[in-house]
């Protein structure tokens, strides 16, 4: 019966994002927050493995105290317990530092067989969290997993690549990064939603994890996010005059000059 850890993240709902027309910066204030879509697939896969092989699935999230509705959703889907890593010192942590925070929490949670992550988050989409965490914990990793099978103490996974499907295997303990194609996340029933409020939620700060405040947050992050802005698209407004043949010829010349053709 595998002991599983699922790392998930709360993000803004990208469908509600708006852009400040003057600064091109994203307007995120007041936007609904949700579990990152890829992480929902990781949660679902852990639950499916538990339903087939038994075991326990623990969700771990680095976030603000306000992310508890997302934690409840993860628990209502079928996770057995959750661990919230929340500390003002964590503010501004980049992906590398978040991996260090998660690694410290996972070590404290105790022995495990599998860690599941989404392939990437729907906000940063760096796809670096899983590999960084595997490196921190000295684990074999399988990325881009689109199908997972448990055979004894081994994981057999299919990886969706540009030129085909690759089948790989690894022994426990192992880290998996899953794609959206691996499953369809379930919707919790009312009974499951009500039961989620009774499940254990651990809450740990930097001190609980043995982490110095200098090693996390902005101070511990080699990458600092200065600004997030939407890409500005402007038309050239080139007017093509003359006969249809002349306009077509000029259009082709312009496209060749811009490297489009």
N, C-alpha and C positions, 0 to 999 in steps of 0.2 A: 504494500500500500504506500504509494509515494507521498512524501511530504513536499508540498509545493508552495512557492512564494510567487505572487503576482505583483509586479510593479505597475502602478498606473498613475496618471496625471490628470489634474483638472485644468481645462483650458476654456477660453471664451468660445461661444458659439459663433463660428465664422459666418454663419448665415445672417447674423445681425450686425456684422461689422459695417461701419460707415467711415468715409474719408473726409477729413477737414479740407475743403476746397482751396483754402489759402496756404496751408502748410503741407498738405498731402499726408499728414500723420493720421494714423488709425485712431478712431474714437471708440474706446473700449469701456468708458464709464457707463454703468448701468446695464451692461450686456449680460445676458444669461450665461452662466457657466455650466460646463458639462464634463463628463469623462471623455478624454480623447478617443476618437473613434477606433483607432488601432488597438488601444488598450482594452476596449470592450471585447475585441476579438480574443485578446490574451486571457481575460477573465472567463469568457465563455469556454475557451479550450481547456482551461484548468478545471472548470466545473464538469465538462464532459469526461475528462480523464478520471476525475473523482467518482463520477457515476458509474464508470466502467470498471475501475480498478480499486476503488476505495481510497482511503487516505484523507488528507486535510489540505485545504487551500487557504493561505493567509494573504490578504492584500496589504501592500505597503505603499504609502503615498507621502511625498514631501509637499506640504501646502499650508495654507492658512487655516485657522480654526473654522472659518466660514465654509470650508469645503466638506463639512460633515454630511450635507445632503448627497453629495457624490459618493461618499463612503457608504451611506445607507443604501444607495442604489446598488453598489457593488455587492454588499452583503445580501440584499434582497434577491440578486441574481443567483446566489448560491455559495459565495465565499463563506468560510466558517468563522473567520475573525478578521480584524483589520488593525493596522498600526499606522497612526498618524504621526509624522515627524514634523513638528511645527515649532519654530523658534524665530523671533525677530532677527536673530543672528544669521539665519539662512537666507534672508532677503538678498536678491541679486546674485545668487549662486548660478554659475553657468553649468552646462551639462556635465563637465568633468567633476565639478564639486558636488553636484547632486548625486553622481555615481558614488562618490566617497561617502556621502551621508547615508545613502541606501545600503552600501556595503557594511557600514558600521552597524546599522540596524539589523541586517540579515544575520551577521555574526552573533548579535545578541539574542536573536530569536532562536538560535540553535541549529542543530543538524537539519539538512534539507536534501532533497533529491533533484528537484528541478526549480529553476527560476524562469518565469515566462514574462516577456515584455512585448509591447506592440512594436512593430517594425520601426515606427517613427511617431512623433507627436504631430497633431494637426496644426500646431502653431509654428514651432521652430523647424520641424521636419529635417532635423540634422541626422537622424538615424544613428547617433553616436552613443546613446545611453546604454543600450544593451552591450555592445562591444566594450565600452569603458568599464561597465560593471563586471563583466566576465574577467577582464584584465585585473581589476582590483581584487577579485576573489580567486584568481588563478584557476578559472574554470574553462573547460572546452565549451565552445559556443556553436550554435547552428543558427544562422541568420536566414531571413526570407523563407521561413518554413510555411508551406502551404498545406501540408498534411503531416500529422504526427501519429505514430503508433508506439505503444509501450510493449516491449517484449522482455519480460523479466526485469532485470536492472539496467536495461538499455532503452534508448530512444532511437527509433528509426523515423527519419523525416524526409519529406520531399521538398526540394527547394525549387521555386519557380525562377528560372533564369531566362535571359533574352533569347537564347538559342536552344532551349529545351528544359527538361526536368532532371535534376540531379538528386540521387538518393544517397543519403549519408546516415551514419549511425554514431552514437556516442554513449558511453557508460555514465551512470549516475556518479556524482552530481554534474549537472549540465545546465547551461543557459540557452533558452530558445527565444528568438525574436520572430513573431508570427505576422503573416500578411493578412489583409482583409479577406482574401479568398479562402482562408482556412475554415471559416464557419459563418453562421449568421447569429449574432448575439440575441439571446432570448429576452422576452418581456416578462418581468416578474408578475406573479399573481398577487391579489390583495392579501392573501394569507401569507405569502412570502415577504411582502412589504411590512406587514405587522410583526412578523417573526424577526425581521432584521434588527429591530430596535432592542431586542434582548441579547444580541450577539456581542461578544467582547470586542472593545475598541481600546487598544493600548495607545497612549500618548506620550511621546518621548521628545525631550529637548536635546540640545547639543551636549549638555553636561551628562545627561543620561547615557549618551552614546560614547562618552569619553573623548569628545571632539572639542578642540580649542576654538574659540570664536574667531581667532586669527586665521584658522584653516578653512573657514566656510564663508558664505556670503561674498560680498564684493572683495574683501581682503584676501580671500582664499581662491579667487577665480582668476585664471589667466586671461579670460575673455570678458570684456565689459561691453554690454549692449548700450550704445549711446542713443540710438534713435531708430524707430521703426516707422517707415513711410511707404505709402503705396507708390507703385511705379507710375510715373507721369507719361501719358501717351499724347503726343501732339501730331496732328496731320501736317504734311508739307503744303497742302493746298496748291498743287501744281495743276494748272489749267491746260488742257490739251486742245489746241485749236487746229483748224484745217479740215481736210477731208477725212473720212473714216480711215483710209489707208495710211495717211500721214500721221494721224493721231495714234493709230495702233503701232506704227513704227517708232514713234517717239516714246510711247509707253514702254516698249520693249527695251529701248536704249536706257531709259531711266531705271528700269528694274535691274538691268545688267550692271549699271553704274553703282547701284546700292547693294549689289551682291545678292539680290533676292532670287535671281535666276542664274 
